[in-house]
Amino acid sequence: MMVAIGDPDSIPMQSLESTSAREFDLSFRNVSYCVKHKHDRTHSVILKNLSGSFRSGRLVGIMGPSGAGKSTLLNVLSGFKKNNVTGQLMVDGQRLSERRSRKVISYTQQEVCLWSALTVGESMRYAAEFKLSPTIAPDQKNARVRELLLVLGLTSCADTLSGKVSGGQAKRLSIGLELLSDPKVMLLDEPTSGLDTVAAYQVLAHVKQLAARGRVIACVIHQPNSQQLLLIDDLYVLAKGRRIYSGPTGEMVTQFARFGLECPVSHNPADYALEVASLDQEDDRLKRLIMEEERDIFDYKPPRLMVEKSVDGSYQRYALSTLQQLGVLLRRTARCTLRDSYQFKARILINIAIALITSVAFYNTGNNADRILANTAVLIINLYAIFFTSIVSAVLVYPRESACFVLESKNNWYSLRAYYLAKIVVELPTLILSSSAFFLIVYYFTAQPFEWLRIGTFALVCLMFGWISQMLGLLLGSIMSVQNSVFVSILIMVPASLFSGFFVPLRDASVLLKPLLYVSFVRYAFEGAVHAIYGFDRADLECPEVFCYFRQLKRFLEFVSMPDLAYGYDLLALLGWIVLLMGAVYFSLRRRIKQD
């Protein structure tokens, strides 16, 4: 059943009224965007001298065939793309500052990024906490959430997990999350893509109602049918990065006809617009149409930057302070983890299973001089298990999470600093529990010395090594896909293990390999573990045979090339790796936010 669209006042929401009662517009002039090709140093023009004006109260549809530049235009207007952009952007006749543009304009991308472990209502309430001032009472925030759920037709699924709602409901939820901050301008990239005809119509109907309440709303729509086209007030049609029509939907066919492009009576005007936009650029009719649309641009020289720099120090980018953002992020993450704890449970169970297998294979070797090499193998296996469970968990989960983080950060929900701190705080307990479950089981059943000093020093090495693995996984997950992350993590671990000092002792390494031994974080973890178990003046081991060469531990430490009193240096080296990787993760996230 189609959703009827009547008087906008039929929406019983006063708080959804635009903050500006009078009409305003989003206008842009001579916007161009090009891509540089590094291999041959050439440029490809994606957008060329685009100008236009989107008025409040009217739903604008941006159309064009694939590759016409529709999504790129929204990325530029929203500020998501800044490099290699020229032109001018204004709201209500005034140029936007670089800092204020993100407050005025919200952008909902084509790919919906939702936290699947939260319900629809919870998603909206957490968004309200991020985007609304802390001075607003909780009851008022909840009332606004209820209003938005009603106007977007999401009340019936408010208690449904976001990961289980329909495609149309997910699209409307993503729109509602940004609508909470009451932006003057909303840009939507293909809100109807992947939806059936009824769901697409419903999404457009809700979007039209929101526009009628006094906002500028422009959305990319690929191929609307005749019913959907009736909901769109204005069209902006692109052909290979150039404008071929901008104006009321009902006047498009007449405009095309003026240049000999007659739309057949049986055709949907939207389909015909795509046919016109797909014509060869050398077609005389299309050339004359483009010349008509671009007649006002030839005497204008576009500035280098699309928006001017802001010097207004009173502007507050985020509604909450960093500490308040951290609190909301921790509460949201805790709820998601408790509700969807599969990854955490799997990580614990895998560690316990591997620990039990290792304990059976190396049972009671800890004080046996005749099996000292086997016991040393236990230490390196312990490190491998912690490494793989830590890094694989990070590279499998984080790429999906980072997409939501980038979108929320760009839309001014919270700062990178708050997210980064929250990520560290959340990951530490998981690392401690999963790593402890492994090494405590192995430590007990392999009969390692039950001395608090050795338990503590061994645990410290394991946790620092696990943190290195966790940070390495986050780094890989933030810069590449899941498949590539898993492959590269193995590619890193194999040579790092080879130069751990267990397979190739330091004394046997060639001149070419010694530098690699000095930078291998696995080597420092292995040395630290060996010193924790066999160092600190430990007494001679038991010898069940007639003669045990390694009964005196000094001989064994010399055999594996372990210098005396090196435990502190091992910790410093591991700490250096931790600082390096934590810095790399931070700057990787910062780069993701800033890149086009």
N, C-alpha and C positions, 0 to 999 in steps of 0.2 A: 504494500500500500504506500503510495506516495505521500510525502509530507506537504500539507497545504501551506502556502506562504501568503499571509495576509498582511494586515497592518502591523508594522514593527512594534507598535505599542501593545500588541497582544503578549509580548514577553513580559512577565511580571517581575522584572528585575530592575530596580532603580540603581543599584550599584554598578550595573553594567553600562550605564550611560557614559558616553565619552566625557572626559573632564572639560572638553571645550564644546560649548553649545553652538558656536558658529562654525560655518564650513571652513575647512582648510584643505591643503593639498600637499602631496609629496611630489616634488618636481625635480627633474634632472635634465642636464643639458650637455650635449656633446660627450657623453660617456663612451670611452673606448677602453678596450682591454686586449692585450696581446700576450702571447706565450712565446718565450725564448727557447729555442732548440739548442742545447749545448753541443750536440755532435757536429752541427754545421754552422752554428751561430746565426741562424736565420730566425725570423719572427713569423708567427701565424696570428693574424688578426681574428679574434673571436667576436668582439663587439666593435662596431664602427660607427662613431658619431651618433649615438642614440640619444634622443631627447624625448621628453614626455611629461605628462602631469596626471597623477592619480588623485581624484577628489574624494573627500570623506563622504560617507553615506552611500557610496556606490561600489559595487563589487566589480573588480577589474580582473579579466581573464587574459593571461599572457599565453599566446598560442604560437605554433610554428612546428615544422617537421623536426625530426631528430637531428641534432647538431646545429640547430638554428641559433642557440645561445640563450635559451630561456632560463635555465637554471643558473647559468653564469651571470645573467643580468641580476637575478635575485641575490646571488652571492656578493655582487658588487654593491648593490643598493643597501644591503644589510651591513656591509662593512666586513664580511667574512673574507672577502678578497680585497687586498690593498695594494699589492705589488703590481707594477706595470699597468696601473689604472690612471686614466686622465678623465677630466670632466668636473662637473659641479653638481652637488646634491643639496636640495633645500627642502625644508618643511615649513609650510605657512610663509613662504617668501624669504625665510632666513636660513643662511647656511648653517649646517650642523657642525658643532665642534666634534673632534675625534672622540672625545670622552662621552659626550652627551648622546651621540648617535645610538649607542647600545641601549640607552635608557628609553629613547623615543621609539625605536624600531625593534620589533621582535621578529625572529625568523624561525620557521618550522621547516626542517628539511624533509626531503622525500622519505628517507629511511627513518622510521619511527624508533626512537631510543627510549625504552621504558624499563623500569626495574621490575622484572617479572615476579619477584617474590613479594611485592607490595600490591595491595588491592587498589582499585581505582580511587576509592575515597582516601586511602592513606597516601597515595601518590599526590593527590591534590592538596592534602593537608601539609605534607612536608614541603611542597612547593610554596604554599602560603607562608610557612615559617621562614623560608629562604627569601622570598620576594617582598613580603610585607613588613612594614616597620614594627620593631618590637614594642613600640608604644601602643599599637592597636591591641585591644583586648582579645584573648583567645576566643571568646564567644562571637565577636565580630568577624574574626578570621573564619571560624567554622560556618557562620551564616553566609559569608561570601562563597565559600566552597560549595555549600548546598545550593546556592543560587546558580552557580556555574554548572553544577551537575544537572540541574533542572533544564537550563537553557540549552545545554548540549545533548540532552536526551540520554544522560548517563546515570540517572538516579536508580534505575532498575538493576544496574550492574555495579553499584558503588562498593559492594562487598565481594566482588569477584576479583581474583588475581589478575593483574594487568597482562600477564603472559597467557591468559586463557580467554580474553575477550575477543570479539570478532575484529576483522580488519577495519571496518568503519568506525567501531567504537574506539579502537586504538588511535585512529587518526584524530577523532574528535577529542580524545583525552590529551593528545600531544598539543592540540590547539588550546585547550583549556588551561594547561600548565603555564603557557606563556601569557594567556589572557589575565591571569591573576594579578600581574603588575600593572594592568590597565594601560598597555602601550597605545600610543596614538596611531601607529602604523604597524600592520601585521602583514608579513610576507610569507606565503605558503607555497612550498615547492611540491607540485603534483599531489594535492591532498586526496584525490580520487584514484590514484594509481593502485592497481591490484584489487580494486573493489568491483563487485557486481553493479549492475545498473541501478538497482534500488538503493544500495548502500551509498553509491557515489552521489545519487540525487539527494539523499538525506544529509550527507556531509555538506554539499553545496548549499542546501537549504538553511542549515544552521549557520554557515559562514555568511550567507546573505543577510540573515537576521542580525548578526553581529555588526556587519557593515552598516546596516540601516540605523544602528544606534549611534552613529557619528564617528566612525573610524575609517581610516584608509586601509582597505584590505585588497591586496593584489595576490593572485594565485596563478601558478602555472597549471594549465589544464591541457592535456594532450589532444584529445579528440572528443569533445562533448557531443552528446546526441541532442536532438531538437528540444527535448524537455529540459535538459541541463542548460542549454544555451539561453533559454528564456529567463533563467535566474541571473545571468551575467549582464550587468548594466553596460560595461564598456569593454572593448577588446583592444589588445595591443599585440599586433601580429608581426613576427620576425621571419626573415628569410636570410640565412647565412650571416647572422650578426647585424643585419640592417632592418630598419623599420619599413614595413610596407602598408601598415594601417594603424591608426590610433584614434579612437573615437567611440561613439555609441554603437552598440551591437547592431541595432536596426538600420544603421546607415552604411554598413560595410559593403553590402551587395551593390548599393547605388554607387558608391565610390569606385569599386572595381569596374563597374559597367562604363564609367566615364572614360576608361582607358582601354575599352574593347575587351574586357574580361567579363563576359556575360555568364552569370550563374544559371544553370538549367533549373527550371521550375521544380523538378523532382529532387534536386540536390539539397542536402542539409548545408546551410551556409558555412558552418564550421568545416565540413569536409571540403567544400570548395575553396575556403581560405587556405587550407593545407595544400591543395592542388596548385593554387597560384604561387604560394611560397616555395613550392618545389620546382617551379619553372627554371629553365636555364637562365643564368644571370645576364646572358646576352640577348634574351628575348626583349624585343623593342617595347612591348606593352609593359613588361615588368620594370624595365629601365626608366620609362617615363613615370610610372607610378612611384618608384623610389625617389626620383628627382623631385617630384611634387612633395613627397613627405619630408625631404631633407632640404627644402629651399631656404630655410631660415638658419642654416648652420655655416654657410661659407665665409661669413665675415667674423667668425668667432674663433678666438684662440683659447683652447682649453688649458686650465692650470694643471700643474704637475700632480697635485694631490686632489683627491675627490672631496675631502673634507678638511677644514682648517684645524690647526692645533688649538687646543683649549688652554687658556691661562687662568681659568676660573678655579681657584683652589678650594672654594666652598662646595664644589660638586662632590657628592658622595656616590661612588660607583655601586656599592653594595648596601643592601638594607641593614645588614648585620655586621657587627665587628668580627674580626678574625676568630676571636675566642668563641663568640656566639655561633658562628658558622661551624666551627669545630664541634661544638656540642650537638648541633642538629645532625651533622654528618655522622657522628659516632652513634647517635640514637637510631638513625636510619639504617646504618650498616649492621648494627646489632640486631635489629628486627629482621633484616634480610637474611642474616646468617643463621639466626635461630629458626626461621621458617623454612629456609632452603639450605640445610646443613649437609647435603650429600657430599660436597667436596671435602668438607672438614672431617666428616666421619670416615670417608674413604681413605683420606690421608692417614688418619690414626690407625685404621684397621690394617692398611698396607704395611705401615711401619711395624705394627705388632706381629703380623704374619712373618715378615722378613726377619724380625728379631728372634722369633721362636725357631725358625729354620736355621739361622746362624748359631743360635745357642745349642741346638742339637748337634750340628756339625763340629762345633768347637767347644764342646762341653768340658768344663774343668781344666782348661789349658792355662789359666792365668798365672799359676805359680809353678809350672812345670818347665824346668830348664831344657828338657829334651824336646819340648814342643814350642819353644820360644818364637820360632819363625811362623808357626801356625797362629800363635797368639798375636803376633804382629800383623798378620793378615786380617785378623778380627778388627784391628783398629782401622785399617784402610777400608774394609768393607763397611764399617760403621759410618765412615765419612761419605762413601759412595751412596749409601742408602739415604742419608740425610740430604745429600746434594740433589739426587734425582727426584725425591718426593717433594722437595721444596721448589725446585725450578720448574718441574712439570706442572705442579699445581698453579704456579704463577702464570706460565705461558698459556695454559688452557683457559683460564678464567679472565685474565686481565684484558685481552684485546676486546672482548665484548663490553666490559665495564668502561674501558677508556673511551669508547664512542659516546656513551652517555656523559662522561665527565667533560669531554671537549665541548659538546653541545651546551651543557648547562653552564660551563665556565664562560663560553662566548656570549651567552645570553644573560650574564651577570647574576647568576645564582649565588656563586661563592668564588673565592679567590683560589689561585693555585696553591698558595701557602697553606690555607686551611685544609684543602683536599690532601695535600702531601703529608701534613702532620697527622691527619686522620688515618691515612693509609698506613703510616708507620705504626701508630698506636694499635690499629686493628690487626696488623700482621704479626706483631710480636707475640701475643698470647698463643696464637695458632702455632707459630714456630716452636715456642717453648714446650707446649703440650705434645706436639707430634714428635719432636726430637727427643724429648725426655722419655716418652713411651718406648722409643727404640733403645737408646743407650743404657737405660736403667735395667731393662730386661737382659740385654747382652752382658752388661757389666756383672750382673748377679750370677747368671748361669755359667758364664765362662770363668768364674772364680777369680775375678780381678781383686786386688787388695782392697779390703773394706777399711779405708782410711779417709776421713773427711777431706783432708787436703787433696788427696789424689782424685777423689770423686768430684770435688769442686773444680779443680784445675782441668780435669778431663771434660766435665760438663761445659765449662767456659769455652774451651776450644770447639766443641761440637756446636754450641749455640752461635758462636761467631762465624764458623764455617757455614752453618745453615743460613745465617743472615746474609752472608755474601751470595749464597745460592739464590735466596729469595730476591735480593736486589738485582741480581743478574737476570732472573726470570722476568721481573717487572720491566727492566730495561729492554729486553728483547720483545716483550709483549707490547711495549709502547711504540716501537719503531717498525714492527713487521707483523705479518699475519701469523695465525696459530701454526700452520704447517711449516713455515720458514723458521719460526721460533724454536719448535721442537728439533728441527734439523740442525740449526746453528748451536743449540745447547749441547747436543751430542758432539758436534764438531769442536766445541770449546773444551768439553770435559775429557775427551780421549787424549789429546796431547798434554793437557794439564795433568792428567793422571800419570802419563808416561814419565813426566818430569816431577813426580811427587817425592822422589828419593827412595821409594820402595822398590820399584822395578830397576831403576838406574841409580845406584848410590852416587853421591856427590864425588867420591874419590874416583869412580870409574868413568865419569862423564868426560867427553872430549871437550876441547877448547871451544868448539862451536855450540855445544849443548849446555855448557855451564851457565851462560847468561840466562837461558830459559829456566834453569833450575832456580835461579835467584829471583825470578819474578813469578813463579808458579804459586798461586795461593793454596793449591792442594799440598804442595811441599811443606809450607809453613804450618798448615793444619796437621799434617801427618807428624811432623817433628814435634809440634806441641803435644799431640796425643801420646807419642812415645815417651817424651820427657815426663808427662803426667803419670804414666804407668810405671816407667822404669827409672826415672830420675829421682832427684831429691834424696840421694843417699839411701836408696832402698836396699834392704838386706839381700844376701844371696838367695837364689831360688832353690827349690827342692829338686833333687836329682834322683829319679826312680831307677836309673841305669847305673852301671859300674862307673862310667865317666861321662860328664856333661861339660863340654867346652864352654858353653855360655852360662854356666852356673854363676860365674862372677859377671855381673851386669856391666862392669866397665869394659869387658871384652866385647860384649854385644853392641854397646853404644859406639865403640870405635869401629866395629864391623860395618855398622850402618852409617858411619860418618856423622854422628851426632856430636857437636861440640858441647863442652860442659857449660852449664848455666845458660842455656840458650832459650829457655822457655819464655822469658820476658821479651826477647827479640822476636820470637814467633808471634806473640800477641801483638806487638807493635806493627809487624808486617800485616797481620790480619786486619788490624784496625785501619791501617792505611788503605787496604783494599775496600773496606767498608765505606770509608769516607769518599774514596774515589767513585765507587758505584752509586752511592746515595746522591752525590753531586751529579753524576751522569743521568740518573733517573729524573732528577728535578729539571735539569736543562732539557732533557728529552721531552718531558711533558710541556715545558714552556714553549719549545719549538713547535709541538703539535698544535698548541693553541694559536700561535702566531702565523703558522704557515697557511697558505691559501688552500 
